[in-house]
Amino acid sequence: MKQSHKFSLSVVTSILIGATGGWAIHAQQVQTPPTYLISEAESITDLAAVKNYGAKIGDTLTPFSGRYHFIVAGGQAQSLDGDAPPQGIVVIAFDSAEQARAWYNSPAYQAIRPLRQGAVKGRMFIVEGMAPQ
């Protein structure tokens, strides 16, 4: 093979390797937005049960990469629009809606779920985040 062909082949190969590396780096930087599980407590009827539930929930989140985003309980929430704010708000972030549902349906969470249901009147739901534009 002629020297100029070897050089051209080397240049093309280098460009392809560089482009592939750039695409791989970009793919790693693009992340799926998190999914949030939101729990609102309209009223708390058994504070001891809520504390017991709170002490146990962290261990159930770990296998599903769930992490507390924030917790508001007993603070001074102020309603800006609509009804009065709930007594407590918990937001837990998951990497995906599938992980949030898997955590909720897991035997570990189902074992402590009755503590929350018996002590809190409220609601729990998941919201899928949006990627930044």
Number of C-alpha atoms within 10 A of each C-alpha: 5 6 8 9 10 10 11 11 12 12 12 11 12 12 12 12 11 12 12 12 12 11 11 11 11 11 10 8 9 9 11 12 15 18 22 24 23 18 18 20 19 16 13 19 13 13 12 12 18 18 13 13 18 13 10 15 14 14 12 19 22 11 12 19 15 22 16 14 13 11 14 14 13 10 10 9 14 9 10 8 7 6 7 11 16 20 18 19 21 17 20 20 25 25 19 20 18 12 18 26 15 14 21 17 12 15 12 15 19 13 11 16 15 13 18 21 14 13 19 21 14 17 12 12 12 17 14 17 15 10 10 6 3
